[in-house]
Amino acid sequence: MHPQRKPPANGFVLPLAISTSIVLLIGSASLHTLALQARSRGRLQLQLQQREDQLRAAAMTFLQRASEPAEACLLAWPSSSWEGLTSLCAEASLERLRIGAVHTGTPTWRLIAWEPDGNGATLSLALEAEPAAARFRLDRAQGQWRLQDGLQRLPVSEPAS
């Protein structure tokens, strides 16, 4: 009598290799997805920062125009009242304060509202080409308007005054 032989345990290496490959593939796909999401968030953050910079530049352009004597006459009143002030501020150009461009070829901006209050004011602007609008707080020091740090993002569909 011959001792009975056990059949060799065939087939355990291939399923183990396939299972390991699947785990590595899923892990690699997860890492790739995380990297793409981080890149997308970074790109979005950069776009938001660029829009905020464009809005700040537009606010600075508005203030530069508003510091001219003819246009400075209007700043004592809210922008919603400017139409009725044309006789009092005859030299002022409403269009120069309502719309403009920071530089040639850059997105244009439009005034949403100017609201003075004592020694401060609120300036709201929107970019025409970009979906961005913001409200800035200003203070007055030594006869000049200055932007305070920060801005408040606004919905783009706010009506102009």
MOURZI-V477447 format. One record per residue. N is the residue number from 0. RES is the residue in three letters. D_FIRST is the distance of its C-alpha to the first C-alpha in whole Angstrom. Layout:
n=N res=RES d_first=D_FIRST
n=N res=RES d_first=D_FIRST
This chain:
n=0 res=MET d_first=0
n=1 res=HIS d_first=4
n=2 res=PRO d_first=6
n=3 res=GLN d_first=9
n=4 res=ARG d_first=12
n=5 res=LYS d_first=15
n=6 res=PRO d_first=18
n=7 res=PRO d_first=21
n=8 res=ALA d_first=24
n=9 res=ASN d_first=26
n=10 res=GLY d_first=29
n=11 res=PHE d_first=31
n=12 res=VAL d_first=33
n=13 res=LEU d_first=35
n=14 res=PRO d_first=36
n=15 res=LEU d_first=37
n=16 res=ALA d_first=39
n=17 res=ILE d_first=41
n=18 res=SER d_first=42
n=19 res=THR d_first=43
n=20 res=SER d_first=45
n=21 res=ILE d_first=46
n=22 res=VAL d_first=47
n=23 res=LEU d_first=49
n=24 res=LEU d_first=51
n=25 res=ILE d_first=52
n=26 res=GLY d_first=53
n=27 res=SER d_first=55
n=28 res=ALA d_first=57
n=29 res=SER d_first=58
n=30 res=LEU d_first=60
n=31 res=HIS d_first=61
n=32 res=THR d_first=63
n=33 res=LEU d_first=64
n=34 res=ALA d_first=66
n=35 res=LEU d_first=67
n=36 res=GLN d_first=69
n=37 res=ALA d_first=70
n=38 res=ARG d_first=72
n=39 res=SER d_first=73
n=40 res=ARG d_first=75
n=41 res=GLY d_first=76
n=42 res=ARG d_first=78
n=43 res=LEU d_first=79
n=44 res=GLN d_first=80
n=45 res=LEU d_first=82
n=46 res=GLN d_first=84
n=47 res=LEU d_first=85
n=48 res=GLN d_first=86
n=49 res=GLN d_first=88
n=50 res=ARG d_first=90
n=51 res=GLU d_first=91
n=52 res=ASP d_first=92
n=53 res=GLN d_first=94
n=54 res=LEU d_first=96
n=55 res=ARG d_first=97
n=56 res=ALA d_first=98
n=57 res=ALA d_first=100
n=58 res=ALA d_first=101
n=59 res=MET d_first=103
n=60 res=THR d_first=104
n=61 res=PHE d_first=106
n=62 res=LEU d_first=107
n=63 res=GLN d_first=109
n=64 res=ARG d_first=111
n=65 res=ALA d_first=112
n=66 res=SER d_first=113
n=67 res=GLU d_first=116
n=68 res=PRO d_first=119
n=69 res=ALA d_first=119
n=70 res=GLU d_first=116
n=71 res=ALA d_first=116
n=72 res=CYS d_first=119
n=73 res=LEU d_first=116
n=74 res=LEU d_first=114
n=75 res=ALA d_first=116
n=76 res=TRP d_first=115
n=77 res=PRO d_first=111
n=78 res=SER d_first=111
n=79 res=SER d_first=111
n=80 res=SER d_first=115
n=81 res=TRP d_first=115
n=82 res=GLU d_first=117
n=83 res=GLY d_first=120
n=84 res=LEU d_first=120
n=85 res=THR d_first=121
n=86 res=SER d_first=125
n=87 res=LEU d_first=124
n=88 res=CYS d_first=122
n=89 res=ALA d_first=123
n=90 res=GLU d_first=122
n=91 res=ALA d_first=118
n=92 res=SER d_first=116
n=93 res=LEU d_first=114
n=94 res=GLU d_first=111
n=95 res=ARG d_first=111
n=96 res=LEU d_first=109
n=97 res=ARG d_first=107
n=98 res=ILE d_first=105
n=99 res=GLY d_first=105
n=100 res=ALA d_first=102
n=101 res=VAL d_first=101
n=102 res=HIS d_first=101
n=103 res=THR d_first=102
n=104 res=GLY d_first=98
n=105 res=THR d_first=97
n=106 res=PRO d_first=96
n=107 res=THR d_first=99
n=108 res=TRP d_first=100
n=109 res=ARG d_first=102
n=110 res=LEU d_first=104
n=111 res=ILE d_first=102
n=112 res=ALA d_first=105
n=113 res=TRP d_first=107
n=114 res=GLU d_first=108
n=115 res=PRO d_first=110
n=116 res=ASP d_first=110
n=117 res=GLY d_first=113
n=118 res=ASN d_first=112
n=119 res=GLY d_first=108
n=120 res=ALA d_first=107
n=121 res=THR d_first=104
n=122 res=LEU d_first=103
n=123 res=SER d_first=101
n=124 res=LEU d_first=100
n=125 res=ALA d_first=97
n=126 res=LEU d_first=96
n=127 res=GLU d_first=96
n=128 res=ALA d_first=94
n=129 res=GLU d_first=91
n=130 res=PRO d_first=90
n=131 res=ALA d_first=91
n=132 res=ALA d_first=94
n=133 res=ALA d_first=95
n=134 res=ARG d_first=98
n=135 res=PHE d_first=99
n=136 res=ARG d_first=101
n=137 res=LEU d_first=104
n=138 res=ASP d_first=107
n=139 res=ARG d_first=110
n=140 res=ALA d_first=111
n=141 res=GLN d_first=114
n=142 res=GLY d_first=115
n=143 res=GLN d_first=112
n=144 res=TRP d_first=109
n=145 res=ARG d_first=106
n=146 res=LEU d_first=102
n=147 res=GLN d_first=100
n=148 res=ASP d_first=97
n=149 res=GLY d_first=94
n=150 res=LEU d_first=94
n=151 res=GLN d_first=93
n=152 res=ARG d_first=91
n=153 res=LEU d_first=93
n=154 res=PRO d_first=92
n=155 res=VAL d_first=93
n=156 res=SER d_first=95
n=157 res=GLU d_first=98
n=158 res=PRO d_first=101
n=159 res=ALA d_first=104
n=160 res=SER d_first=107
